[in-house]
């Protein structure tokens, strides 16, 4: 019998949490291997052989290595899902799911990274208004996506919903957002938060990340004032 696919991850990471939610929905059990980036565990020779980008998550499915959360979600769905609802085989529907996941990569999560990385790597002690506004510009677009159905690709939940939720659930303690301006988005987040095992796959990690950001902002400010 083949071993369970191994996922190298940390719980606070939005991309890792997207994979956890997708695996939960697909029904595939993963062997979870915590890879603590703060300790350099993603830069060991063995890890770099798997992923020279030294990013997480990384999936090792009995020797087949898949990197990037979106690629991992697609892979798991293709190999282990009982049907194609989360990642349709119809080319037009699949192209829409792919487009939404690319939107998460370059737009949603890309703009979260734009304010997180200066805090952790360059000692920034605040999230500038400019970077907050830069992220908030994405929200009307997501609201528009939801005009076409209950989920970001229409009326069926897809892999893109897990990617969006992992990112969007990670911001509201550090960036002021008036969710009432986006009623469809607010309702979608409420429904996504009711998924089975949501807290263990996403909710707890989202809180961990936001608390870590707050702590690091405080530490950076103390260093500047010392």
Backbone as CSV, one residue per row, in Angstrom:
resi,resn,N_x,N_y,N_z,CA_x,CA_y,CA_z,C_x,C_y,C_z
1,UNK,0.853,-1.202,0.000,0.000,0.000,0.000,0.881,1.241,0.000
2,UNK,0.536,2.193,-0.864,1.308,3.436,-0.942,1.127,4.246,0.330
3,UNK,2.184,4.953,0.706,2.118,5.823,1.876,1.264,7.040,1.577
4,UNK,0.783,7.658,2.646,0.015,8.893,2.479,0.907,9.982,1.883
5,UNK,0.343,10.854,1.050,1.129,11.984,0.556,1.614,12.838,1.722
6,UNK,2.855,13.273,1.651,3.445,14.103,2.700,3.299,15.565,2.308
7,UNK,2.798,16.383,3.230,2.712,17.824,3.003,3.646,18.528,3.977
8,UNK,4.622,19.219,3.434,5.515,20.057,4.231,4.845,21.422,4.352
9,UNK,4.621,21.870,5.583,3.757,23.032,5.782,4.007,23.682,7.134
10,UNK,3.418,24.866,7.309,3.180,25.438,8.629,1.736,25.930,8.662
11,UNK,1.129,25.827,9.794,-0.308,26.077,9.901,-0.678,27.530,9.635
12,UNK,0.232,28.458,9.950,-0.107,29.876,9.806,-0.089,30.349,8.348
13,UNK,0.520,29.581,7.457,0.692,29.988,6.063,-0.612,29.892,5.284
14,UNK,-1.078,30.990,4.659,-2.298,30.908,3.847,-2.224,29.870,2.726
15,UNK,-1.135,29.799,1.952,-1.091,28.758,0.915,-1.181,27.349,1.489
16,UNK,-0.532,27.110,2.615,-0.622,25.787,3.243,-2.051,25.495,3.672
17,UNK,-2.719,26.499,4.212,-4.098,26.294,4.670,-5.054,26.049,3.500
18,UNK,-4.790,26.644,2.355,-5.610,26.360,1.176,-5.533,24.883,0.821
19,UNK,-4.333,24.315,0.907,-4.164,22.893,0.621,-4.882,22.041,1.665
20,UNK,-4.803,22.431,2.932,-5.487,21.666,3.979,-6.992,21.647,3.752
21,UNK,-7.557,22.799,3.379,-8.997,22.842,3.110,-9.360,22.000,1.896
22,UNK,-8.527,22.084,0.855,-8.794,21.295,-0.356,-8.722,19.804,-0.055
23,UNK,-7.697,19.383,0.687,-7.558,17.965,1.024,-8.751,17.474,1.835
24,UNK,-9.229,18.318,2.760,-10.399,17.972,3.553,-11.605,17.747,2.645
25,UNK,-11.823,18.649,1.690,-12.972,18.539,0.796,-12.836,17.354,-0.166
26,UNK,-11.616,17.071,-0.600,-11.370,15.963,-1.523,-11.494,14.624,-0.807
27,UNK,-11.120,14.616,0.466,-11.177,13.387,1.236,-9.883,12.607,1.214
28,UNK,-8.766,13.295,0.994,-7.469,12.645,0.994,-6.743,12.975,2.301
29,UNK,-6.202,11.970,2.948,-5.486,12.165,4.204,-4.015,12.413,3.916
30,UNK,-3.481,13.447,4.520,-2.091,13.829,4.311,-1.252,13.526,5.546
31,UNK,0.003,13.223,5.304,0.984,13.098,6.380,1.617,14.476,6.546
32,UNK,1.254,15.180,7.606,1.646,16.577,7.774,3.008,16.682,8.452
33,UNK,3.934,17.357,7.793,5.279,17.556,8.306,5.515,19.053,8.502
34,UNK,5.510,19.502,9.743,5.744,20.918,10.022,7.147,21.280,9.549
35,UNK,7.220,22.340,8.766,8.495,22.832,8.239,8.611,24.287,8.657
36,UNK,9.341,24.543,9.734,9.374,25.866,10.345,10.354,26.764,9.609
37,UNK,9.792,27.682,8.830,10.640,28.569,8.030,11.474,29.490,8.907
38,UNK,10.972,29.842,10.082,11.714,30.735,10.974,12.982,30.078,11.510
39,UNK,13.045,28.750,11.415,14.229,28.007,11.857,15.076,27.526,10.681
40,UNK,14.709,27.948,9.482,15.481,27.567,8.308,15.257,26.150,7.844
41,UNK,14.187,25.517,8.297,13.946,24.126,7.911,13.570,23.980,6.444
42,UNK,13.239,25.102,5.799,12.953,25.092,4.365,14.190,25.384,3.520
43,UNK,15.353,25.442,4.166,16.587,25.741,3.435,17.660,24.653,3.654
44,UNK,17.250,23.526,4.164,18.178,22.421,4.315,18.471,21.820,2.944
45,UNK,19.600,21.142,2.786,19.911,20.525,1.486,18.812,19.587,0.991
46,UNK,18.238,18.794,1.897,17.192,17.858,1.475,15.949,18.590,0.992
47,UNK,15.585,19.670,1.697,14.404,20.410,1.267,14.654,21.107,-0.064
48,UNK,15.832,21.691,-0.219,16.138,22.408,-1.457,16.206,21.480,-2.661
49,UNK,16.484,20.212,-2.443,16.419,19.255,-3.546,14.986,19.110,-4.039
50,UNK,14.037,19.186,-3.100,12.630,19.099,-3.488,12.158,20.395,-4.118
51,UNK,12.568,21.512,-3.530,12.058,22.805,-3.978,13.135,23.872,-3.840
52,UNK,13.889,24.139,-4.916,14.924,25.173,-4.864,14.390,26.563,-4.519
53,UNK,13.074,26.769,-4.670,12.484,28.063,-4.288,12.412,28.221,-2.771
54,UNK,12.616,27.142,-2.043,12.521,27.072,-0.572,11.213,27.627,-0.016
55,UNK,10.131,27.418,-0.761,8.811,27.853,-0.300,7.995,26.648,0.152
56,UNK,7.011,26.929,1.001,6.035,25.925,1.399,4.661,26.422,0.953
57,UNK,3.746,25.480,0.728,3.815,24.034,0.930,4.542,23.307,-0.203
58,UNK,4.987,22.101,0.140,5.520,21.154,-0.834,4.842,19.814,-0.569
59,UNK,4.425,19.148,-1.639,3.799,17.831,-1.528,4.757,16.778,-2.070
60,UNK,4.945,15.718,-1.302,5.700,14.551,-1.751,4.740,13.375,-1.767
61,UNK,4.281,13.022,-2.954,3.332,11.931,-3.100,4.089,10.693,-3.578
62,UNK,4.668,9.982,-2.616,5.429,8.776,-2.919,6.496,9.019,-3.970
63,UNK,7.216,10.137,-3.783,8.324,10.467,-4.665,8.007,11.474,-5.742
64,UNK,6.739,11.712,-6.005,6.339,12.753,-6.954,6.224,14.064,-6.190
65,UNK,7.040,15.052,-6.543,7.100,16.311,-5.818,6.276,17.364,-6.548
66,UNK,5.393,18.033,-5.804,4.577,19.112,-6.361,4.767,20.335,-5.470
67,UNK,5.087,21.466,-6.073,5.248,22.710,-5.321,4.191,23.714,-5.776
68,UNK,3.964,24.722,-4.937,2.954,25.777,-5.126,1.585,25.254,-4.708
69,UNK,0.943,25.992,-3.829,-0.330,25.543,-3.260,-1.395,25.300,-4.313
70,UNK,-1.444,26.154,-5.326,-2.476,26.016,-6.352,-2.245,24.755,-7.177
71,UNK,-0.981,24.507,-7.513,-0.648,23.287,-8.244,-0.933,22.047,-7.398
72,UNK,-0.652,22.133,-6.100,-0.917,21.006,-5.213,-2.412,20.731,-5.123
73,UNK,-3.206,21.776,-4.974,-4.666,21.592,-4.929,-5.166,20.909,-6.199
74,UNK,-4.693,21.380,-7.340,-5.111,20.791,-8.618,-4.691,19.326,-8.697
75,UNK,-3.464,19.049,-8.296,-2.941,17.683,-8.338,-3.773,16.757,-7.457
76,UNK,-4.020,17.177,-6.228,-4.777,16.332,-5.310,-6.178,16.055,-5.838
77,UNK,-6.795,17.079,-6.413,-8.134,16.891,-6.956,-8.119,15.920,-8.128
78,UNK,-7.175,16.101,-9.033,-7.085,15.227,-10.205,-6.844,13.777,-9.793
79,UNK,-6.007,13.559,-8.808,-5.617,12.186,-8.453,-6.565,11.518,-7.474
80,UNK,-7.113,12.293,-6.517,-7.809,11.653,-5.410,-9.304,11.962,-5.314
81,UNK,-9.796,12.990,-5.987,-11.214,13.337,-5.853,-12.093,12.288,-6.530
82,UNK,-13.253,12.063,-5.965,-14.197,11.086,-6.518,-14.945,11.631,-7.726
83,UNK,-14.962,12.954,-7.873,-15.608,13.572,-9.031,-14.840,14.840,-9.372
84,UNK,-15.339,15.579,-10.352,-14.598,16.770,-10.811,-15.265,18.074,-10.402
85,UNK,-16.085,18.037,-9.355,-16.805,19.251,-8.962,-15.858,20.373,-8.528
86,UNK,-14.822,20.022,-7.790,-13.907,21.056,-7.294,-12.978,21.572,-8.382
87,UNK,-12.709,20.745,-9.380,-11.795,21.122,-10.458,-12.320,20.507,-11.753
88,UNK,-13.296,21.174,-12.380,-14.025,20.583,-13.505,-13.119,20.180,-14.669
89,UNK,-13.499,19.106,-15.328,-12.769,18.680,-16.516,-13.195,19.467,-17.753
90,UNK,-14.399,20.027,-17.728,-14.834,20.902,-18.815,-13.833,22.041,-18.961
91,UNK,-13.306,22.243,-20.161,-12.207,23.182,-20.353,-12.578,24.613,-20.004
92,UNK,-13.787,25.031,-20.327,-14.194,26.401,-20.037,-14.320,26.608,-18.527
93,UNK,-14.961,25.662,-17.851,-15.114,25.774,-16.403,-13.756,25.694,-15.710
94,UNK,-12.899,24.797,-16.199,-11.577,24.673,-15.580,-10.761,25.941,-15.789
95,UNK,-10.868,26.542,-16.964,-10.128,27.777,-17.229,-10.532,28.870,-16.251
96,UNK,-11.813,28.913,-15.878,-12.267,29.913,-14.917,-11.668,29.643,-13.540
97,UNK,-11.646,28.376,-13.122,-11.037,28.042,-11.836,-9.554,28.408,-11.845
98,UNK,-8.869,28.066,-12.940,-7.446,28.408,-13.048,-7.241,29.921,-12.980
99,UNK,-8.106,30.662,-13.670,-7.987,32.126,-13.667,-8.156,32.691,-12.268
100,UNK,-9.108,32.151,-11.529,-9.321,32.630,-10.166,-8.115,32.291,-9.283
101,UNK,-7.546,31.108,-9.460,-6.388,30.746,-8.648,-5.183,31.615,-9.011
102,UNK,-5.037,31.957,-10.288,-3.984,32.899,-10.672,-4.240,34.272,-10.056
103,UNK,-5.506,34.652,-9.955,-5.854,35.918,-9.311,-5.408,35.911,-7.859
104,UNK,-5.614,34.785,-7.192,-5.151,34.686,-5.802,-3.635,34.823,-5.738
105,UNK,-2.928,34.126,-6.630,-1.470,34.182,-6.625,-0.950,35.597,-6.790
106,UNK,-1.402,36.259,-7.846,-0.808,37.542,-8.211,-1.479,38.755,-7.617
107,UNK,-2.722,38.599,-7.181,-3.490,39.766,-6.754,-3.794,39.702,-5.262
108,UNK,-4.591,38.725,-4.836,-4.976,38.657,-3.421,-3.779,38.346,-2.532
109,UNK,-3.217,37.142,-2.677,-2.101,36.785,-1.822,-0.872,37.632,-2.131
110,UNK,-0.730,38.022,-3.387,0.391,38.891,-3.736,0.370,40.194,-2.962
111,UNK,-0.802,40.729,-2.714,-0.909,41.986,-1.981,-0.810,41.790,-0.474
112,UNK,-1.143,40.605,0.002,-0.877,40.298,1.410,0.632,40.200,1.632
113,UNK,1.311,39.502,0.744,2.770,39.404,0.848,3.423,40.788,0.802
114,UNK,2.813,41.694,0.041,3.403,43.021,-0.118,3.479,43.779,1.201
115,UNK,2.598,43.473,2.154,2.709,44.152,3.447,3.295,43.262,4.530
116,UNK,3.248,41.936,4.353,3.803,41.050,5.372,5.323,40.975,5.291
117,UNK,5.864,40.813,4.091,7.304,40.578,3.974,8.160,41.717,4.530
118,UNK,7.796,42.990,4.331,8.609,44.051,4.949,8.634,43.978,6.475
119,UNK,7.572,43.461,7.078,7.513,43.331,8.531,8.501,42.276,9.018
120,UNK,8.562,41.148,8.325,9.385,40.032,8.783,10.826,40.099,8.291
121,UNK,11.044,40.742,7.161,12.394,40.720,6.589,13.120,42.059,6.641
122,UNK,12.401,43.158,6.812,13.038,44.465,6.742,12.743,45.346,7.953
123,UNK,12.128,44.772,8.977,11.940,45.492,10.224,10.896,46.590,10.195
124,UNK,9.984,46.574,9.230,8.945,47.606,9.197,8.073,47.510,10.447
125,UNK,7.719,48.676,10.984,6.987,48.712,12.249,5.527,49.111,12.077
126,UNK,5.094,49.228,10.838,3.685,49.545,10.593,3.306,49.055,9.206
127,UNK,2.002,48.867,9.017,1.483,48.574,7.686,0.993,49.902,7.130
128,UNK,1.679,50.422,6.164,1.381,51.759,5.663,-0.033,51.830,5.101
129,UNK,-0.597,53.018,5.123,-1.922,53.227,4.556,-1.938,52.856,3.084
130,UNK,-0.834,53.146,2.417,-0.735,52.831,0.987,-0.874,51.331,0.748
131,UNK,-0.169,50.520,1.557,-0.240,49.068,1.370,-1.592,48.514,1.804
132,UNK,-2.199,49.112,2.812,-3.548,48.697,3.183,-4.532,48.984,2.058
133,UNK,-4.434,50.193,1.508,-5.314,50.552,0.395,-5.085,49.648,-0.805
134,UNK,-3.821,49.293,-1.018,-3.462,48.423,-2.140,-4.156,47.079,-2.021
135,UNK,-4.203,46.540,-0.795,-4.925,45.283,-0.604,-6.427,45.486,-0.749
136,UNK,-6.957,46.539,-0.130,-8.413,46.744,-0.145,-8.956,46.925,-1.565
137,UNK,-8.112,47.359,-2.489,-8.547,47.507,-3.885,-8.992,46.180,-4.495
138,UNK,-8.559,45.068,-3.911,-8.928,43.762,-4.457,-10.347,43.351,-4.087
139,UNK,-10.887,43.921,-3.016,-12.162,43.435,-2.489,-13.350,43.695,-3.412
140,UNK,-13.473,44.868,-4.057,-14.583,45.040,-4.999,-14.541,44.046,-6.155
141,UNK,-13.345,43.583,-6.524,-13.233,42.609,-7.602,-13.795,41.263,-7.147
142,UNK,-13.460,40.851,-5.929,-14.002,39.595,-5.416,-15.518,39.697,-5.278
143,UNK,-15.999,40.848,-4.824,-17.453,41.054,-4.740,-18.096,40.887,-6.113
144,UNK,-17.436,41.390,-7.142,-17.956,41.249,-8.511,-17.953,39.791,-8.961
145,UNK,-16.910,39.041,-8.594,-16.896,37.616,-8.916,-18.133,36.925,-8.360
146,UNK,-18.532,37.322,-7.152,-19.639,36.674,-6.465,-21.005,37.115,-6.974
147,UNK,-21.018,38.063,-7.899,-22.282,38.441,-8.539,-22.828,37.298,-9.388
148,UNK,-21.947,36.382,-9.781,-22.337,35.318,-10.712,-22.734,34.022,-10.023
149,UNK,-22.791,34.018,-8.711,-23.188,32.809,-8.002,-22.756,32.847,-6.555
150,UNK,-22.953,31.742,-5.859,-22.646,31.677,-4.435,-21.161,31.534,-4.155
151,UNK,-20.397,31.139,-5.168,-18.957,30.928,-4.990,-18.189,31.713,-6.042
152,UNK,-16.881,31.729,-5.939,-16.113,32.658,-6.771,-16.071,32.251,-8.241
153,UNK,-16.488,31.002,-8.531,-16.569,30.564,-9.925,-17.999,30.244,-10.345
154,UNK,-18.969,30.688,-9.583,-20.362,30.395,-9.930,-21.086,29.771,-8.762
155,UNK,-21.953,28.817,-9.038,-22.780,28.227,-7.993,-22.222,26.946,-7.405
156,UNK,-21.048,26.525,-7.847,-20.401,25.344,-7.291,-19.094,25.749,-6.620
157,UNK,-18.855,25.210,-5.432,-17.575,25.432,-4.773,-16.467,24.761,-5.573
158,UNK,-15.340,25.450,-5.704,-14.191,24.902,-6.413,-12.923,25.119,-5.588
159,UNK,-11.820,24.638,-6.120,-10.536,24.837,-5.454,-10.240,26.311,-5.227
160,UNK,-10.702,27.159,-6.110,-10.427,28.594,-5.985,-11.002,29.165,-4.698
161,UNK,-12.120,28.639,-4.246,-12.718,29.143,-3.010,-11.804,28.913,-1.817
162,UNK,-11.115,27.769,-1.777,-10.206,27.492,-0.665,-9.019,28.450,-0.692
163,UNK,-8.511,28.730,-1.897,-7.380,29.648,-2.018,-7.774,31.050,-1.576
164,UNK,-8.931,31.522,-2.035,-9.407,32.857,-1.661,-9.626,32.940,-0.154
165,UNK,-10.257,31.909,0.424,-10.596,31.967,1.839,-9.346,31.959,2.698
166,UNK,-8.364,31.157,2.321,-7.128,31.118,3.097,-6.476,32.495,3.139
167,UNK,-6.517,33.207,2.027,-5.926,34.547,1.980,-6.787,35.565,2.720
168,UNK,-8.070,35.624,2.402,-8.929,36.685,2.927,-9.163,36.554,4.427
169,UNK,-9.102,35.350,4.960,-9.304,35.161,6.393,-8.088,35.591,7.199
170,UNK,-7.025,35.977,6.528,-5.751,36.260,7.197,-5.475,37.738,7.409
171,UNK,-6.445,38.615,7.112,-6.106,40.040,7.054,-6.824,40.929,8.057
172,UNK,-7.996,40.562,8.538,-8.848,41.568,9.176,-8.385,42.039,10.542
173,UNK,-7.431,41.352,11.194,-6.919,41.849,12.473,-5.803,42.876,12.280
174,UNK,-5.243,42.929,11.091,-4.120,43.835,10.838,-4.447,44.949,9.864
175,UNK,-5.501,44.788,9.098,-5.952,45.818,8.158,-7.417,46.105,8.445
176,UNK,-7.753,47.359,8.547,-9.146,47.730,8.811,-9.967,47.552,7.539
177,UNK,-10.996,46.704,7.630,-11.850,46.424,6.478,-13.305,46.533,6.913
178,UNK,-14.071,47.278,6.168,-15.510,47.369,6.410,-16.183,46.312,5.536
179,UNK,-16.351,45.129,6.107,-16.911,44.024,5.335,-18.342,44.290,4.901
180,UNK,-19.048,45.187,5.596,-20.430,45.487,5.215,-20.516,46.140,3.842
181,UNK,-19.407,46.676,3.362,-19.390,47.229,2.005,-19.470,46.138,0.936
182,UNK,-19.220,44.915,1.362,-19.142,43.801,0.421,-20.038,42.668,0.920
183,UNK,-21.365,42.848,0.795,-22.292,41.884,1.403,-22.166,40.470,0.848
184,UNK,-21.918,40.344,-0.443,-21.782,38.999,-1.003,-20.504,38.338,-0.507
185,UNK,-19.440,39.105,-0.428,-18.182,38.587,0.094,-18.322,38.209,1.569
186,UNK,-18.982,39.057,2.319,-19.183,38.785,3.751,-19.974,37.493,3.945
187,UNK,-21.032,37.306,3.149,-21.844,36.099,3.260,-21.058,34.875,2.814
188,UNK,-20.266,35.024,1.752,-19.439,33.912,1.281,-18.446,33.483,2.357
189,UNK,-17.803,34.434,3.026,-16.854,34.095,4.079,-17.563,33.402,5.240
190,UNK,-18.759,33.834,5.555,-19.524,33.180,6.621,-19.800,31.725,6.257
191,UNK,-20.204,31.492,5.015,-20.508,30.118,4.599,-19.250,29.259,4.532
192,UNK,-18.162,29.841,4.062,-16.910,29.072,4.000,-16.433,28.699,5.397
193,UNK,-16.675,29.570,6.362,-16.224,29.298,7.736,-17.035,28.196,8.407
194,UNK,-18.104,27.739,7.746,-18.920,26.654,8.279,-18.576,25.299,7.662
195,UNK,-17.524,25.256,6.846,-17.105,23.996,6.257,-16.653,23.018,7.353
196,UNK,-16.768,21.722,7.094,-16.304,20.739,8.091,-14.827,20.948,8.434
197,UNK,-14.537,20.892,9.712,-13.160,21.022,10.221,-12.505,22.339,9.797
198,UNK,-13.320,23.380,9.625,-12.772,24.659,9.172,-11.723,25.210,10.130
199,UNK,-11.996,25.144,11.426,-11.060,25.736,12.382,-9.694,25.056,12.322
200,UNK,-9.687,23.743,12.232,-8.406,23.033,12.229,-7.670,23.187,10.905
201,UNK,-8.387,23.342,9.804,-7.726,23.477,8.509,-7.369,24.920,8.170
202,UNK,-8.140,25.884,8.692,-7.874,27.273,8.303,-8.016,28.285,9.425
203,UNK,-9.093,28.227,10.178,-9.376,29.289,11.143,-8.278,29.496,12.169
204,UNK,-7.802,28.410,12.758,-6.772,28.533,13.791,-5.483,29.117,13.215
205,UNK,-5.096,28.674,12.035,-3.877,29.172,11.412,-3.974,30.633,11.019
206,UNK,-5.169,31.065,10.604,-5.354,32.475,10.251,-5.142,33.366,11.460
207,UNK,-5.666,32.945,12.600,-5.469,33.702,13.839,-3.988,33.701,14.230
208,UNK,-3.332,32.555,14.099,-1.905,32.461,14.426,-1.098,33.465,13.608
209,UNK,-1.369,33.540,12.311,-0.626,34.458,11.454,-0.853,35.902,11.868
210,UNK,-2.104,36.269,12.103,-2.399,37.653,12.438,-1.798,38.047,13.788
211,UNK,-1.822,37.126,14.739,-1.204,37.416,16.025,0.309,37.547,15.891
212,UNK,0.912,36.720,15.045,2.349,36.806,14.823,2.722,38.131,14.171
213,UNK,1.912,38.582,13.221,2.156,39.878,12.578,2.092,40.994,13.613
214,UNK,1.073,40.961,14.461,0.933,41.992,15.496,2.131,41.993,16.436
215,UNK,2.584,40.801,16.822,3.742,40.707,17.712,5.000,41.256,17.046
216,UNK,5.189,40.918,15.773,6.383,41.376,15.084,6.356,42.889,14.870
217,UNK,5.182,43.448,14.593,5.072,44.903,14.469,5.485,45.577,15.780
218,UNK,5.032,45.015,16.896,5.376,45.571,18.203,6.876,45.474,18.450
219,UNK,7.453,44.313,18.141,8.892,44.119,18.328,9.693,45.088,17.468
220,UNK,9.278,45.257,16.212,9.979,46.166,15.305,9.896,47.602,15.798
221,UNK,8.743,47.979,16.350,8.577,49.337,16.863,9.478,49.555,18.079
222,UNK,9.565,48.561,18.933,10.429,48.660,20.119,11.882,48.806,19.720
223,UNK,12.302,48.114,18.693,13.679,48.226,18.222,13.969,49.625,17.673
224,UNK,12.980,50.176,16.972,13.158,51.524,16.423,13.243,52.570,17.535
225,UNK,12.513,52.316,18.620,12.490,53.292,19.716,13.646,53.139,20.699
226,UNK,14.373,52.030,20.599,15.444,51.777,21.563,16.735,52.531,21.204
